[in-house]
Amino acid sequence: MAQHDENIVWHNHAITREAREALHGHKGAVIWFTGLSGSGKSTVAGALEEALHLRGVSTWLLDGDNVRHGLCSDLGFSDADRQENIRRVGEVVRLMVEAGLVVLTAFISPHRAERRAVRERLGEGRFIEVFVDTPLATCEARDPKGLYKKARAGELRNFTGIDSVYEAPERPEIRLEGEQLVTNLVDQLLDLLKGKDIIRS
């Protein structure tokens, strides 16, 4: 873990998270979608964001590919780089939650330890883990980017589910069956967010 220079001091600001949440009319939280490539994470996250936007919820969607175009463009796909990718995303998410936003993230995030670290950084009730549980065979059949085909041909190394491990969540806030209709999955998520008092309606 990096050590901080003793001259670097955290500054508290006059406007609190609670004040920002009051302005937005809802709590700040992260909806963390995890699952295999092709499981439907990005599709469901995008549909949920649209549904939340229609309800007046202030959102931001962070997608794995988009983040690697900028924030994490210097990282590869080794275990160490994957860990650093999620660490950086976790810090960005924490700032956005402090701003009172509902943040949706769509990352394979294959390791439980990294997901747990983000949860602990955010605090109680701010991390909603969504496991998009889609069978590997279905993900391979979808293969929207052609990545499984490359991995099976040996052209792509360290691919999650093929030659790199995916650690499924043990106790996610919700498990979604990734072969269901997206509209059904979004309804389940909206019910969850209402039940946890993240959003009001």
C-alpha positions in Angstrom: 0.0 0.0 0.0 1.3 3.5 -0.9 2.5 5.7 2.0 1.3 9.2 2.1 3.6 12.1 2.6 3.3 13.6 6.0 2.7 17.0 4.4 -0.5 15.8 2.7 -3.5 16.5 4.9 -7.1 15.5 4.3 -9.4 18.6 4.1 -13.0 18.4 5.2 -15.4 20.6 3.3 -18.4 22.6 4.5 -20.8 20.9 2.2 -21.4 17.3 3.4 -22.6 14.2 1.7 -25.8 14.5 3.6 -26.3 18.0 2.2 -25.7 16.8 -1.3 -28.1 13.9 -0.9 -30.7 16.3 0.3 -30.3 18.3 -2.8 -30.5 15.2 -5.0 -33.4 13.8 -3.1 -31.8 10.3 -2.7 -28.9 8.6 -1.1 -25.5 8.2 -2.7 -24.5 4.6 -3.3 -22.8 2.3 -5.8 -24.6 -0.4 -7.7 -21.6 -2.8 -8.4 -22.4 -5.2 -11.3 -20.1 -8.2 -11.4 -20.1 -11.3 -13.6 -18.4 -12.9 -16.6 -17.8 -11.2 -19.9 -21.0 -11.4 -21.9 -23.2 -12.0 -18.7 -25.2 -8.8 -19.4 -23.6 -6.5 -16.8 -23.3 -3.4 -19.1 -26.7 -4.0 -20.7 -28.6 -4.3 -17.3 -26.6 -1.4 -15.8 -27.4 0.8 -18.8 -31.1 -0.1 -18.6 -31.2 0.6 -14.9 -29.5 4.0 -15.3 -32.2 4.9 -17.9 -34.9 3.9 -15.4 -33.3 5.8 -12.6 -32.9 8.9 -14.8 -36.6 8.9 -15.6 -37.3 8.9 -11.9 -35.1 12.0 -11.4 -32.2 10.1 -9.8 -28.7 11.6 -10.3 -26.5 8.8 -11.7 -23.2 8.0 -13.3 -22.3 4.8 -15.2 -18.8 3.5 -15.1 -18.1 0.8 -17.7 -15.0 -1.4 -17.7 -14.0 -0.7 -21.3 -14.6 3.1 -21.0 -12.4 3.3 -17.9 -9.5 1.6 -19.7 -9.6 4.3 -22.4 -8.4 6.9 -19.9 -8.1 6.4 -16.1 -6.7 2.9 -16.5 -5.2 3.0 -20.0 -1.8 2.1 -18.6 -2.9 -1.2 -17.2 -3.0 -4.7 -18.7 -4.8 -7.8 -17.6 -2.5 -9.5 -15.2 -3.8 -10.1 -11.7 -1.8 -7.2 -10.4 -3.2 -4.9 -13.1 -6.7 -6.1 -12.6 -6.4 -5.3 -8.8 -5.1 -1.8 -9.5 -7.9 -1.2 -12.0 -10.5 -2.0 -9.4 -8.6 0.0 -6.7 -8.7 3.1 -8.9 -12.3 2.6 -9.8 -13.1 2.2 -6.2 -11.5 5.6 -5.3 -13.5 7.3 -8.1 -16.7 5.6 -7.0 -16.1 6.8 -3.4 -15.8 10.4 -4.5 -19.0 10.1 -6.6 -20.9 8.6 -3.7 -19.7 11.5 -1.5 -21.2 13.8 -4.2 -24.5 12.1 -3.5 -24.7 10.2 -6.8 -26.0 6.7 -7.5 -23.1 5.2 -9.3 -23.5 2.1 -11.5 -20.4 0.1 -12.3 -20.1 -2.7 -14.9 -16.8 -4.6 -14.3 -16.0 -8.3 -14.3 -14.0 -7.5 -11.1 -13.1 -11.2 -10.8 -11.6 -11.2 -7.3 -13.7 -11.1 -4.1 -10.9 -9.3 -2.2 -11.0 -6.3 -4.5 -14.8 -6.1 -4.4 -14.6 -6.4 -0.6 -12.0 -3.6 -0.4 -14.3 -1.2 -2.3 -17.2 -2.2 0.0 -15.2 -1.5 3.1 -14.0 1.8 1.7 -17.5 3.0 1.1 -19.0 2.1 4.4 -22.2 0.4 5.5 -25.1 0.4 3.1 -23.3 2.2 0.3 -22.1 -0.8 -1.7 -24.8 -2.8 -3.5 -23.2 -5.9 -5.1 -25.2 -7.3 -8.0 -24.1 -10.7 -9.3 -25.2 -11.2 -12.9 -25.2 -14.9 -12.8 -25.1 -16.2 -16.4 -23.8 -19.6 -17.4 -20.5 -19.6 -19.1 -22.0 -21.4 -22.1 -24.5 -18.6 -22.6 -21.8 -16.0 -22.3 -19.7 -17.8 -24.9 -22.7 -18.1 -27.2 -23.3 -14.4 -26.9 -19.6 -13.4 -27.2 -20.5 -9.8 -28.3 -16.8 -8.8 -28.7 -15.5 -12.1 -30.0 -13.3 -12.5 -27.0 -14.2 -16.0 -26.0 -13.4 -17.2 -29.6 -10.0 -15.6 -29.3 -9.4 -17.0 -25.8 -10.3 -20.5 -27.0 -8.0 -20.2 -29.9 -5.1 -19.1 -27.6 -5.0 -15.6 -29.1 -6.1 -14.0 -25.8 -4.4 -14.8 -22.5 -5.7 -14.3 -18.9 -9.3 -14.3 -20.0 -11.8 -14.6 -17.1 -13.7 -17.9 -17.2 -11.3 -19.6 -19.6 -7.7 -19.4 -18.3 -8.2 -16.8 -15.5 -10.3 -17.4 -12.4 -13.7 -15.7 -11.6 -14.6 -15.7 -7.9 -18.4 -15.4 -7.7 -19.9 -13.3 -4.9 -20.7 -15.4 -1.8 -23.3 -13.0 -0.4 -24.3 -10.3 -2.9 -27.2 -8.0 -2.2 -28.9 -9.5 -5.2 -28.3 -12.3 -7.6 -29.8 -11.8 -11.1 -30.4 -14.6 -13.5 -28.7 -13.2 -16.6 -30.9 -15.1 -19.0 -34.0 -13.3 -17.9 -35.5 -10.3 -19.8 -33.7 -7.1 -19.0 -36.9 -5.4 -18.0 -37.5 -8.1 -15.3 -34.0 -7.6 -14.0 -34.4 -3.8 -13.8 -37.7 -4.2 -11.9 -35.9 -6.4 -9.4 -33.1 -3.8 -8.9 -35.6 -0.9 -8.5 -37.4 -2.9 -5.8 -34.1 -3.6 -4.1 -33.1 0.1 -4.1 -36.4 1.2 -2.8 -36.2 -1.5 -0.1 -32.8 -0.2 1.0 -34.0 3.4 1.0 -31.5 4.4 -1.7 -34.3 5.9 -3.8 -37.8 6.8 -2.8 -39.9 5.8 -5.8 
